[in-house]
Amino acid sequence: MAKSEDDVADTNPHDELSKVARGLTLSSKAYSDALSDLTRQTASLDAVSRAITKQLDIDRNLFGSTNAILEQINQIGAISPSLQSLVSANSSFTRMVERSSTSDTAFAKIFDDQKRIQDMINGIGLADSLTAAFARIDTTRMLSASLAAQAKLANLDNLSIGRLAGIDNAFSKAITINLGNLTRSYQSLFDAAATRESLAPHLPLITAYPPVEYYREIEVLETITVDEDSDQNGEESLTTAINDTLPSVDGQLAGFDERLCRLLVGARQSLHDDNPDRARHVTTSLRELFTQVLHALAPDEHILQWTTNKEFFDNNRPTRRARLLYICRSINCDPLTRFVEDDVRAALSFVDSLNSGAHVVESQLTTAQLGAIVSRMESLIMFLLQLRKNG
């Protein structure tokens, strides 16, 4: 059953939130297993419908727990502005997922026309009617990522960001500002997604990719701030669930421009080099990869056809902001555009600093810390490629 406020009063609410996130991850696996049985034809449509509907009841309890915990956290006065913004975003996100789970027969209806579905499964694989079920799985997983990010962010409160990586105070402050901007953009995006009907066509993009972007950003900050012996229980399963949900960045990048794959491979290989300058080698490959992807998605000549506004050009070349706005031009969602800009700024802050050799003592960065930066940039590249597809 859902926990009341009294049930969670004597526990650390963010520890409880981590447990709920893991529960949602297990729930999404249950959906996946049921639908996999159907596609392999090892279970009947009736059996899969019953299994998914039963899992929906379990989810309702998890959502009830989520709401109680978020409400409790909201009543705590001494939390950071970023944490307050993320609580608001997760409240909106939870409401969105709950709305898709209001009817006891929501999933049973997907399987009503069993003969048609079976014919389509036999003929072309998954039926269109199952798309809603898969979207439900993805949304559940991504909500768990957003909740887990909140628990991680709570662990960063009252700590000096980057204290494990030799970062100076100026750069730590800059990272904190970037985090605040990104969190507010994230809040605005999900507040808008929960209330604007016009954004309905873009919900698959909004609920799948920004939560992963935010999770990866917090993951990087955690590796450079929180001691490694902190509780990591359940994080591996959550990361696996995220990776299993999203398409492979390698496949997406190869489909976009196979020549760019060598830059990503180079960054990964440099992670394990003994070279004392490996951090710069890693980030040089990542920065070049980002630049080439951005310029390929938003070429100079296309932007010149799109706008002649002088504020979008510097020395007659399009600015980074102009390129990002061009990529998002068809989505018509200001909160998403602002999130993309803040997301790119936050992701590049470490990469650009390491490339310039400023602020951070490179030799102090561990393989885990550099690996988190690589994962962060992989995620950003994937996000930009998906924005292109939705544009």
C-alpha positions in Angstrom: 0.0 0.0 0.0 1.0 3.6 -0.4 2.9 5.1 2.5 1.2 7.9 4.4 3.1 10.9 5.6 3.2 9.3 9.1 4.8 6.1 7.6 7.7 8.1 6.2 8.1 10.6 9.0 10.8 8.8 10.8 12.9 7.9 7.8 15.2 9.8 5.5 12.8 10.7 2.7 15.4 10.6 0.0 16.4 7.1 1.1 12.8 6.2 0.7 12.7 7.9 -2.7 15.7 5.8 -3.8 13.7 2.7 -2.8 10.7 3.8 -4.8 13.0 4.5 -7.8 14.3 0.9 -7.6 10.7 -0.3 -7.3 9.7 1.5 -10.5 12.7 0.0 -12.2 11.6 -3.5 -11.2 8.1 -2.6 -12.3 9.3 -1.6 -15.8 11.2 -4.9 -16.0 7.9 -6.7 -15.3 6.2 -4.9 -18.2 9.2 -5.7 -20.5 9.1 -9.4 -19.5 5.4 -9.7 -20.1 5.6 -8.0 -23.6 8.6 -10.1 -24.5 6.7 -13.2 -23.7 4.0 -12.0 -26.1 6.4 -11.2 -28.9 8.0 -14.6 -28.5 4.5 -16.1 -28.4 5.3 -17.9 -25.1 2.3 -16.4 -23.4 -1.3 -15.7 -24.5 -2.7 -12.3 -25.0 -5.0 -12.8 -22.1 -2.1 -13.8 -19.8 -0.1 -10.8 -20.8 -3.1 -8.5 -20.3 -3.7 -9.8 -16.8 0.0 -9.5 -15.9 0.3 -5.9 -17.1 -3.0 -4.9 -15.4 -1.8 -6.5 -12.1 1.5 -4.7 -12.4 -0.4 -1.5 -12.8 -1.9 -1.9 -9.3 1.6 -2.3 -7.9 2.6 1.0 -9.7 -0.3 2.8 -8.1 1.1 2.0 -4.7 4.5 3.2 -5.8 3.1 6.5 -7.1 1.2 6.9 -3.8 4.5 6.5 -1.9 6.2 8.9 -4.3 3.6 11.6 -3.7 3.7 11.2 0.1 7.5 11.4 0.1 7.7 14.4 -2.3 5.0 16.2 -0.2 7.1 15.5 3.0 10.2 16.9 1.4 8.4 19.9 0.2 7.5 20.7 3.8 11.1 20.8 4.8 12.3 24.3 5.0 16.0 23.8 4.9 16.6 22.5 1.4 18.4 24.1 -1.5 16.6 26.0 -4.2 17.8 23.4 -6.7 16.3 20.6 -4.6 13.0 22.5 -4.3 12.9 22.9 -8.1 13.6 19.2 -8.6 10.9 18.3 -6.1 8.4 20.4 -8.2 9.6 18.7 -11.4 9.2 15.2 -10.0 5.7 16.1 -8.7 4.7 17.1 -12.2 6.3 14.1 -13.7 4.6 11.8 -11.3 1.2 13.3 -12.0 1.8 12.8 -15.7 2.6 9.1 -15.2 -0.4 8.7 -12.9 -2.8 10.0 -15.5 -1.8 7.2 -17.8 -2.7 4.7 -15.0 -6.1 5.9 -13.9 -8.3 3.2 -15.4 -8.3 -0.4 -14.2 -8.8 -1.5 -17.8 -6.2 0.8 -19.4 -3.9 -2.0 -20.5 -6.6 -4.6 -20.9 -8.1 -2.3 -23.7 -4.8 -2.5 -25.6 -5.5 -6.2 -26.1 -9.2 -6.1 -26.8 -8.9 -6.8 -30.5 -6.8 -9.9 -30.0 -7.1 -11.4 -33.5 -6.0 -8.2 -35.1 -3.0 -7.8 -32.8 -2.0 -11.4 -33.3 -2.1 -11.1 -37.0 0.0 -8.0 -36.8 2.5 -9.7 -34.5 2.8 -12.6 -36.8 3.2 -10.4 -39.8 5.4 -7.5 -38.9 6.4 -7.9 -35.2 4.9 -5.6 -32.7 1.4 -4.2 -33.3 0.8 -0.5 -33.2 -1.6 -1.1 -30.3 1.3 -2.2 -28.1 3.1 1.1 -28.6 1.1 2.6 -25.7 2.4 -0.2 -23.5 6.0 0.4 -24.4 5.6 4.1 -23.9 4.3 3.3 -20.5 7.4 1.2 -19.7 9.7 4.0 -20.9 7.9 6.6 -18.8 8.1 4.5 -15.7 11.8 3.9 -16.1 12.5 7.6 -16.8 10.5 8.7 -13.7 12.7 6.3 -11.7 15.8 8.1 -13.1 14.4 11.5 -12.2 13.6 10.3 -8.6 17.0 8.8 -8.3 18.6 12.0 -9.5 16.7 13.8 -6.7 18.1 11.4 -4.1 21.6 12.0 -5.5 21.2 15.8 -5.4 20.1 15.6 -1.8 23.5 14.0 -1.0 25.3 16.9 -2.6 23.6 19.5 -0.4 26.1 21.2 2.0 29.1 19.7 0.1 31.5 21.7 -2.0 30.9 20.6 -5.6 34.0 19.0 -7.0 35.9 18.6 -3.7 37.2 15.2 -4.7 38.7 16.5 -8.0 40.9 19.4 -7.0 38.4 22.0 -8.4 39.0 25.5 -7.3 36.3 27.7 -5.7 35.6 29.7 -8.8 34.9 26.7 -10.9 32.9 25.0 -8.2 30.7 28.1 -8.0 30.3 28.1 -11.8 29.2 24.4 -11.8 26.7 25.2 -9.0 25.2 28.0 -11.0 25.0 25.8 -14.1 23.2 23.1 -12.0 20.8 25.7 -10.6 19.9 26.9 -14.1 19.6 23.4 -15.5 17.3 22.3 -12.6 15.0 25.3 -13.0 14.8 24.6 -16.7 14.0 21.0 -15.9 11.2 22.1 -13.5 9.8 24.5 -16.1 9.8 21.8 -18.8 7.9 19.3 -16.7 5.5 21.8 -15.3 4.7 22.8 -18.9 4.5 19.2 -20.1 2.0 18.4 -17.3 -0.3 21.3 -18.2 0.0 22.1 -21.9 -2.1 19.9 -24.2 -0.1 21.3 -27.2 3.0 19.4 -26.0 1.2 16.1 -26.1 3.0 15.1 -29.5 6.4 15.7 -27.9 5.8 13.9 -24.6 7.7 10.7 -25.7 10.7 12.9 -26.3 10.3 15.0 -23.1 9.7 12.1 -20.8 12.5 9.9 -22.3 15.5 12.2 -22.8 15.6 15.2 -20.4 15.3 12.9 -17.3 18.4 11.0 -18.5 20.3 14.2 -19.2 19.5 15.5 -15.7 20.4 12.1 -14.1 23.8 12.0 -16.0 24.6 15.6 -14.9 24.0 14.7 -11.2 26.0 11.5 -11.7 29.0 13.5 -12.8 28.7 15.9 -9.9 28.3 13.0 -7.5 31.5 11.2 -8.7 33.6 14.4 -8.1 31.9 15.3 -4.8 30.6 12.3 -2.8 33.0 9.6 -1.4 32.9 6.3 -3.3 32.1 4.3 -0.2 28.6 6.0 -0.1 25.6 3.7 -0.5 25.4 2.7 -4.2 22.7 0.0 -3.7 20.5 -0.4 -6.7 22.3 2.2 -8.9 23.6 -0.5 -11.3 20.1 -1.9 -12.0 18.8 1.6 -12.6 21.6 2.5 -15.0 21.1 -0.8 -16.8 17.3 0.0 -17.1 18.1 3.4 -18.6 20.6 1.9 -21.1 18.1 -0.8 -22.0 15.3 1.7 -22.6 17.2 4.1 -24.9 18.6 3.2 -28.3 22.4 2.7 -28.6 24.4 5.9 -29.0 26.8 3.9 -31.2 24.0 2.9 -33.5 22.5 6.3 -33.7 25.9 8.0 -34.3 26.8 5.4 -37.0 23.5 6.0 -38.7 24.1 9.8 -38.6 27.7 9.8 -39.7 29.8 6.7 -39.2 33.0 8.7 -39.4 32.2 10.3 -36.1 32.3 7.0 -34.2 36.1 7.0 -34.1 36.0 10.1 -31.8 33.7 8.3 -29.4 35.8 5.2 -29.5 38.9 7.3 -28.9 37.4 8.9 -25.8 36.5 5.5 -24.4 39.9 4.1 -25.1 41.7 7.1 -23.4 39.8 6.3 -20.2 42.2 3.4 -19.6 45.4 5.0 -20.7 48.3 5.4 -18.3 49.1 8.8 -19.8 49.0 11.4 -17.1 47.3 13.7 -19.6 44.5 11.2 -20.3 41.8 13.6 -19.0 42.6 16.0 -21.8 42.7 13.2 -24.4 39.3 12.0 -23.3 37.7 15.5 -23.4 39.4 16.6 -26.6 37.7 13.7 -28.4 34.4 14.4 -26.7 34.6 18.2 -27.5 35.4 17.5 -31.2 32.6 15.0 -31.4 30.1 17.4 -30.0 31.2 20.2 -32.3 31.0 18.0 -35.4 27.6 16.7 -34.5 26.3 20.2 -33.7 27.6 21.7 -36.9 26.2 18.8 -39.0 22.8 19.2 -37.4 22.8 22.9 -37.9 25.1 23.9 -40.8 26.0 27.5 -41.4 24.2 27.7 -44.7 20.9 26.3 -43.3 21.0 28.8 -40.4 21.5 31.7 -42.8 18.4 30.6 -44.7 16.5 30.3 -41.4 17.5 33.7 -39.8 19.6 36.8 -40.4 19.1 38.1 -36.9 22.5 39.6 -35.9 22.2 38.4 -32.3 22.6 34.8 -33.6 26.0 35.5 -35.3 29.5 36.2 -34.0 32.2 37.2 -36.6 29.7 36.1 -39.3 29.4 32.6 -37.9 26.3 31.2 -36.2 26.6 31.1 -32.4 26.1 27.9 -30.4 22.8 29.2 -29.3 21.7 29.8 -32.8 22.5 26.2 -33.8 20.6 24.8 -30.8 17.6 27.0 -31.6 17.7 25.9 -35.2 17.7 22.2 -34.1 14.6 22.9 -31.9 12.9 25.1 -34.4 10.0 22.8 -35.3 9.2 21.7 -31.8 7.8 25.1 -30.7 8.4 24.6 -26.9 10.3 27.4 -25.2 10.8 25.4 -22.0 12.4 22.6 -24.0 14.6 25.0 -25.8 15.8 26.6 -22.6 16.4 23.1 -21.1 18.5 22.2 -24.2 20.6 25.4 -23.9 21.2 24.9 -20.1 21.9 21.2 -20.6 24.6 21.8 -23.2 26.2 24.6 -21.1 26.3 22.3 -18.1 27.6 19.3 -20.0 30.4 21.3 -21.7 31.6 23.1 -18.6 33.8 20.2 -17.5 34.9 19.3 -21.0 36.0 22.8 -21.9 37.7 23.3 -18.6 39.8 20.1 -19.0 40.6 21.1 -22.6 41.9 24.5 -21.4 43.7 23.0 -18.4 42.0 25.6 -16.2 40.4 25.2 -12.7 40.8 21.4 -12.2 43.8 19.3 -11.3 43.5 16.7 -14.1 45.7 14.1 -12.4 43.2 13.7 -9.6 40.4 12.6 -11.9 39.7 8.8 -11.5 38.6 6.4 -14.2 35.1 6.5 -12.6 35.0 10.3 -12.8 36.1 10.4 -16.4 33.8 7.6 -17.2 30.8 9.6 -15.9 31.9 12.5 -18.1 32.0 10.2 -21.1 28.5 8.9 -20.3 27.3 12.4 -19.9 28.5 13.5 -23.3 27.2 10.2 -24.9 23.8 11.1 -23.5 23.9 14.7 -24.8 24.8 13.5 -28.3 21.9 11.1 -28.2 19.6 13.9 -27.1 20.6 16.2 -29.9 20.2 13.4 -32.5 16.7 12.7 -31.1 15.8 16.4 -31.2 16.7 16.3 -34.9 14.3 13.4 -35.5 11.5 15.2 -33.7 12.1 18.5 -35.5 
